[in-house]
Amino acid sequence: MDDDALRRGKPASHVKFDEATAILAGDALQAAAFEALARTPDRSLVAPMILSLAKGAGAQGMVGGQQIDLAPAGDVHEIHRMKTAALFEASTRLGALAAGSPRVEALGRYGLRLGLAFQAVDDILDASERGRRNFAAMHGVERAKGRAAREGAAAKAAIRFLGPRGERLRGIVDFILSRKH
């Protein structure tokens, strides 16, 4: 589906191995994630954690976003929300659940906005690639920078309740907004 030859400067799995192996590796990794959650020691967390991952990875998240991405005129905003941001949101929700936080929704919003900021920056870094359908290519790098900054600010606002304890999470936002590759 996403046939880029390189991922973070290294050959993608389908290039290094083959397409079938890459697909099977993805399937195995996803199953392993559900298996890990099923083994959560606090049995009361198993169902909420599995539900969070299923929503982020399934038809309401990554898989659904990938289907939209395959369409010739898929909405870039919806693709970003469902693919990248849904997985970031699921990850932060899982961390919040594991930590016993009463603020799972707020931390989920942090993850969602962090994912949207990440994708906006990713689009800026990929803007020069011909044929790429992304926000920066469609609307310009300056608008994409503005979007990244707004989403980063929204991520930080979602965790304001943490006060000084949220410094590491705010640092992740800053890192994402300043990354060069």
C-alpha positions, 0 to 999 in steps of 0.5 A, spaced: 500 500 500 505 504 502 510 502 497 516 507 499 523 504 498 526 507 504 523 508 512 527 512 516 533 512 511 533 504 511 530 499 506 523 498 507 521 491 509 517 489 502 524 491 499 529 488 504 525 482 504 518 481 500 511 484 500 508 477 503 513 477 508 512 485 510 504 483 510 505 477 515 510 481 519 505 487 520 500 481 522 504 478 527 506 484 530 499 487 531 497 480 534 503 480 539 500 487 541 493 484 543 497 478 546 501 483 550 494 487 552 491 480 554 496 478 559 495 485 563 496 483 570 490 488 572 485 484 569 480 490 570 484 493 565 484 488 559 478 490 556 479 497 556 486 496 553 484 492 548 478 496 546 483 502 545 488 498 541 482 495 536 479 502 535 486 505 534 488 500 529 482 497 526 476 500 521 475 506 526 483 508 526 489 506 522 485 500 517 480 505 515 484 511 514 489 506 510 482 505 506 481 512 505 488 513 503 488 508 497 482 512 494 484 517 489 481 523 492 481 521 499 481 527 504 488 528 507 485 531 514 481 524 515 487 520 513 491 523 518 486 523 523 485 516 522 492 513 521 497 517 525 493 520 530 489 514 532 495 510 533 498 516 537 491 517 541 491 509 542 498 509 545 497 515 550 490 512 552 494 505 553 499 509 558 494 512 562 490 506 563 496 502 565 498 508 570 491 508 573 490 515 571 483 518 572 485 523 566 485 518 560 480 522 556 485 528 556 491 524 555 488 521 549 486 528 546 494 529 547 496 523 543 491 525 538 493 532 537 501 530 538 499 525 532 496 530 528 502 535 529 507 529 527 503 528 521 504 535 519 511 535 520 512 529 516 508 532 510 513 538 511 519 533 510 516 530 505 513 536 501 519 536 496 517 528 493 513 528 487 507 525 487 506 525 494 499 527 496 499 530 503 497 537 507 504 540 505 504 539 498 496 541 497 496 547 501 503 549 502 509 548 507 507 555 511 500 552 512 503 546 514 507 549 519 501 553 522 497 546 522 503 543 526 504 549 531 496 549 532 496 541 533 502 542 538 499 547 542 493 543 543 497 537 545 500 541 550 493 544 552 490 537 553 495 536 559 496 542 562 492 539 568 499 535 569 503 542 571 510 540 572 509 533 572 507 534 564 514 537 562 516 530 559 510 530 555 511 537 553 518 536 551 515 530 546 511 535 543 517 540 542 521 534 539 516 533 534 515 540 532 523 541 531 525 534 528 528 535 521 527 527 519 
